[in-house]
Amino acid sequence: MVLAPTRRPGHSARVVIRDLSDGDEDEVASISHLFDDDALIAATRRFLTSPGHHLLVAYEDATAVGFVSGVEMTHPDKGTEMFLYELGVDESARGRGIGTKLVDALADRARTAGCYGMWVLTDRDNVAAMRAYEAAGGTDPREQTMISWSFEERP
């Protein structure tokens, strides 16, 4: 999928969003600089081969500058919705709409998959994420909270 050029003064790069899938494990490893930690081989393989898992990567001048991951979740009485798992944009590429384009692309993928909606959790003080999500049409219901369980330390 090719998007309209994202431009900044003195720069004419074109942003291309690619949906990575089975067989793209090496590409995922090469974009680890966009993740919190290096991509794990087994986890990458499982993610890319699991139905309903999506990893969209934004490239500018053939350089990976951002990604969004999503997982389709289905419940018997609700149908299927998209969970926006994580959004990351390289610091050098922030403020130019790349995060918003990635969120829009995942929302398009969700609609195509028949999802009735999409949701994400983030910290309110994560200004860049809040801006991207709101620019892509997301709303903050403010009454939500998150409860979590941690079962083991990650390697």
C-alpha positions as CSV (number, residue, x, y, z in Angstrom):
1,M,0.0,0.0,0.0
2,V,1.5,3.4,-1.0
3,L,0.4,6.5,0.8
4,A,0.5,10.2,-0.3
5,P,3.9,11.7,0.3
6,T,4.6,13.0,3.8
7,R,6.7,16.1,3.3
8,R,8.6,18.4,5.6
9,P,10.4,21.6,4.5
10,G,13.3,20.8,2.3
11,H,12.4,17.1,2.2
12,S,10.5,15.2,-0.5
13,A,10.4,11.7,0.9
14,R,7.5,9.3,0.1
15,V,6.1,7.1,2.8
16,V,5.3,3.6,1.9
17,I,3.5,1.3,4.4
18,R,4.1,-2.4,4.0
19,D,2.2,-5.3,5.8
20,L,4.8,-7.8,7.0
21,S,3.8,-11.4,7.1
22,D,5.2,-15.0,7.2
23,G,8.6,-15.0,5.6
24,D,9.5,-11.5,6.7
25,E,11.3,-12.5,9.9
26,D,14.6,-11.0,8.7
27,E,12.8,-7.7,7.9
28,V,11.3,-7.6,11.4
29,A,14.8,-8.2,12.9
30,S,16.1,-5.3,10.8
31,I,13.5,-2.9,12.3
32,S,14.2,-3.8,15.9
33,H,15.4,-0.2,16.5
34,L,11.8,0.8,16.3
35,F,10.7,-1.6,19.1
36,D,11.4,-1.4,22.8
37,D,13.8,-4.3,22.6
38,D,15.3,-6.5,19.9
39,A,12.8,-8.8,18.1
40,L,12.8,-12.3,19.4
41,I,13.0,-15.0,16.7
42,A,10.4,-17.4,18.1
43,A,8.0,-14.6,19.0
44,T,8.4,-12.9,15.6
45,R,7.7,-16.2,13.8
46,R,4.6,-16.9,15.9
47,F,3.3,-13.3,15.4
48,L,3.7,-13.3,11.7
49,T,2.1,-16.8,11.2
50,S,-0.8,-16.3,13.5
51,P,-4.1,-15.4,11.8
52,G,-5.4,-12.0,12.7
53,H,-2.0,-10.6,13.6
54,H,-0.9,-7.5,11.7
55,L,2.5,-5.7,11.5
56,L,2.5,-2.6,9.3
57,V,5.8,-0.8,8.8
58,A,6.3,2.7,7.4
59,Y,9.3,3.3,5.1
60,E,10.6,6.7,4.1
61,D,13.3,6.7,1.4
62,A,13.5,2.9,1.9
63,T,14.3,3.3,5.7
64,A,11.9,1.9,8.3
65,V,10.7,4.9,10.3
66,G,7.6,3.5,12.1
67,F,5.4,0.5,12.8
68,V,2.0,-0.4,14.2
69,S,0.9,-3.8,15.3
70,G,-2.6,-5.1,15.8
71,V,-4.4,-8.2,16.8
72,E,-7.9,-9.2,15.9
73,M,-9.9,-10.3,19.0
74,T,-13.2,-12.1,18.9
75,H,-15.8,-12.7,21.6
76,P,-18.9,-14.8,21.2
77,D,-21.4,-12.0,22.0
78,K,-19.5,-9.1,20.4
79,G,-17.8,-10.2,17.2
80,T,-14.3,-9.1,16.2
81,E,-12.5,-6.0,17.1
82,M,-8.9,-4.8,16.4
83,F,-6.6,-4.3,19.4
84,L,-3.9,-1.8,18.4
85,Y,-1.0,-3.5,20.3
86,E,1.8,-1.0,19.7
87,L,2.7,2.1,17.7
88,G,6.3,3.3,17.3
89,V,7.8,6.0,15.2
90,D,11.5,6.8,15.1
91,E,12.2,10.0,17.0
92,S,13.7,11.6,13.8
93,A,10.4,11.0,11.9
94,R,8.0,12.3,14.6
95,G,5.6,15.2,14.1
96,R,5.0,14.5,10.4
97,G,1.9,12.4,10.5
98,I,3.6,9.0,10.1
99,G,2.0,7.6,13.3
100,T,-1.4,8.8,12.2
101,K,-0.9,7.2,8.8
102,L,0.0,3.9,10.4
103,V,-3.0,4.0,12.7
104,D,-5.3,4.9,9.7
105,A,-3.8,1.9,7.8
106,L,-4.5,-0.5,10.7
107,A,-8.0,0.9,10.9
108,D,-8.5,0.2,7.2
109,R,-7.1,-3.3,7.7
110,A,-9.6,-3.8,10.6
111,R,-12.5,-2.7,8.5
112,T,-11.5,-5.0,5.7
113,A,-11.3,-7.9,8.2
114,G,-14.8,-7.1,9.3
115,C,-13.9,-5.7,12.7
116,Y,-16.6,-3.6,14.4
117,G,-14.1,-1.3,16.1
118,M,-10.5,-0.8,17.2
119,W,-9.0,0.1,20.6
120,V,-5.7,0.8,22.3
121,L,-4.3,1.5,25.7
122,T,-1.7,4.2,26.3
123,D,-0.6,6.5,29.1
124,R,-2.2,10.0,29.0
125,D,1.2,11.6,29.4
126,N,2.4,9.9,26.1
127,V,1.8,13.1,24.1
128,A,3.0,11.8,20.8
129,A,0.7,8.7,21.0
130,M,-2.3,10.7,22.1
131,R,-1.8,13.1,19.2
132,A,-1.5,10.3,16.7
133,Y,-4.6,8.4,18.0
134,E,-6.8,11.5,18.2
135,A,-5.6,12.7,14.7
136,A,-6.7,9.3,13.4
137,G,-10.2,9.7,14.9
138,G,-9.7,7.9,18.2
139,T,-11.5,9.2,21.3
140,D,-10.6,9.0,25.0
141,P,-13.6,7.8,27.1
142,R,-11.6,8.8,30.3
143,E,-13.5,6.3,32.5
144,Q,-11.3,3.3,31.6
145,T,-8.6,1.7,33.6
146,M,-6.2,-1.1,33.1
147,I,-5.5,-4.0,35.4
148,S,-2.5,-6.3,34.6
149,W,-0.9,-9.5,35.7
150,S,2.8,-10.3,35.2
151,F,3.5,-14.1,35.1
152,E,7.3,-14.1,34.4
153,E,10.2,-12.0,33.5
154,R,10.8,-11.7,29.8
155,P,14.2,-12.9,28.5
